[in-house]
Amino acid sequence: MNKLVLFAALWFSTVLFSSCDKTDEAPPTNTDYITKASWKFSSAKASGIDVTSQVPACFKDNTISFAINGTGTITEGALVCTPASPSTFTWVFQTNGTQQQINLSTPLITGGSGVFTIVLLNDVSLVVSQSMTIPSIPTGPVTVELTFTH
């Protein structure tokens, strides 16, 4: 009888511990995603139209890094914009209704603001948008969407 109890206890322990999922970790947060590594410009759209070719080359080669403490850096690539992009900024996530936004202390786009709606943020892509007026487009504000990748 003792062998039967011992066998049952051993079997129960085996089943209990083998059924535990070791992926009980919390899913990554937006902070985890954005601070994972530096971001590099990938593409741009204005009201759904690809305008990547119109983005200055000096912006395309920059890298943007977000630190977990709410600070960030923009590192100019080989081509430096005139005037140069600010080298540091602060950032914070915020919610506007149902939209998740990121607020940067400096605009990334000339004529834009530092407040972007997050379209997509995962471990490889950061897509942000904002409405802005572009002088060469006389029809009024357009939605500009920027895509960055690691």
C-alpha positions in Angstrom: 0.0 0.0 0.0 2.9 2.4 0.8 4.3 1.7 -2.7 0.9 2.6 -4.2 0.7 5.9 -2.2 4.3 6.7 -3.1 3.7 6.0 -6.8 0.5 8.1 -6.8 2.4 11.0 -5.1 5.3 10.7 -7.6 2.9 10.6 -10.6 0.9 13.6 -9.3 4.1 15.6 -8.8 5.3 14.7 -12.3 2.0 15.7 -13.9 1.8 18.9 -11.8 5.3 20.1 -12.6 5.3 19.1 -16.2 2.1 20.9 -16.9 3.5 24.2 -15.6 4.1 26.6 -18.5 7.4 28.3 -18.2 6.1 31.2 -20.3 4.1 32.7 -17.5 6.1 35.9 -18.1 4.1 39.1 -18.6 3.8 40.0 -22.3 6.1 42.8 -23.5 4.8 46.3 -22.9 5.1 49.3 -25.3 8.0 50.5 -23.1 9.8 47.1 -23.6 9.3 47.4 -27.4 10.3 51.0 -27.8 13.5 50.7 -25.6 14.6 47.4 -27.1 17.0 48.8 -29.6 17.6 51.9 -31.8 15.1 52.7 -34.6 16.0 53.7 -38.1 13.7 55.4 -40.6 12.0 53.0 -43.1 9.2 54.8 -44.9 6.8 57.7 -44.9 3.2 58.3 -46.2 1.1 61.4 -46.5 -2.6 60.7 -46.5 -1.8 57.1 -47.5 0.5 58.0 -50.4 4.1 56.9 -50.2 6.3 60.0 -49.9 9.5 58.2 -48.8 11.4 59.6 -51.7 10.6 63.1 -50.6 12.1 62.6 -47.1 15.5 64.3 -46.9 18.4 61.8 -47.0 19.9 63.5 -43.9 16.8 62.3 -41.9 16.7 58.8 -43.4 20.2 57.9 -42.0 19.5 59.0 -38.4 18.9 56.6 -35.6 16.5 57.2 -32.7 16.9 55.6 -29.3 14.5 55.6 -26.4 15.7 54.9 -22.9 13.6 53.4 -20.2 13.9 56.5 -18.0 12.0 58.6 -20.5 14.9 60.2 -22.3 16.0 59.6 -25.9 18.7 60.4 -28.4 18.7 61.2 -32.1 22.1 60.3 -33.7 22.8 62.0 -37.0 24.1 59.6 -39.7 26.8 60.5 -42.2 24.5 63.1 -43.7 23.7 65.9 -41.2 20.6 68.0 -41.7 20.8 71.8 -41.5 19.8 72.7 -38.9 20.9 69.4 -37.2 18.3 67.4 -35.5 18.2 67.8 -31.7 20.4 65.2 -30.1 18.3 64.6 -27.0 14.7 64.6 -26.1 12.3 63.3 -23.5 9.3 61.1 -24.2 6.2 59.7 -22.5 3.3 57.5 -23.5 -0.1 58.9 -23.1 -3.7 58.0 -24.0 -6.1 60.3 -25.9 -9.4 58.5 -25.8 -8.8 55.1 -27.2 -5.6 56.2 -29.1 -2.2 55.4 -27.6 0.2 58.3 -28.2 3.8 59.1 -27.7 4.7 62.6 -26.8 8.3 63.7 -27.6 9.7 67.0 -26.3 10.8 67.8 -29.9 9.2 67.3 -33.3 10.7 64.7 -35.6 9.3 66.4 -38.7 9.8 70.0 -39.7 6.5 71.8 -39.2 5.1 68.9 -37.1 4.6 68.5 -33.4 6.1 66.1 -30.9 2.8 64.2 -30.4 2.3 61.1 -32.4 -0.4 58.5 -32.5 1.0 55.0 -32.3 -0.3 53.0 -35.3 1.9 50.0 -34.6 4.5 49.2 -32.0 6.0 45.7 -31.7 9.5 44.1 -31.5 10.5 45.1 -35.0 8.3 48.1 -36.1 7.3 51.5 -34.9 4.7 53.3 -37.0 3.5 56.7 -35.8 1.2 59.3 -37.4 0.2 62.9 -36.9 -2.0 65.4 -38.7 0.0 68.4 -40.0 -0.1 71.1 -42.7 2.4 70.8 -45.4 3.0 74.0 -47.4 3.3 72.1 -50.7 -0.1 70.5 -50.2 -2.7 73.3 -50.3 -5.7 71.1 -49.4 -5.2 71.4 -45.7 -3.9 69.1 -43.0 -2.8 65.7 -44.1 -2.0 62.6 -42.0 1.7 61.8 -42.0 2.7 58.3 -41.1 6.4 57.4 -40.4 7.7 53.9 -40.1 10.8 53.0 -38.2 12.4 49.5 -37.9 15.2 48.0 -35.8 
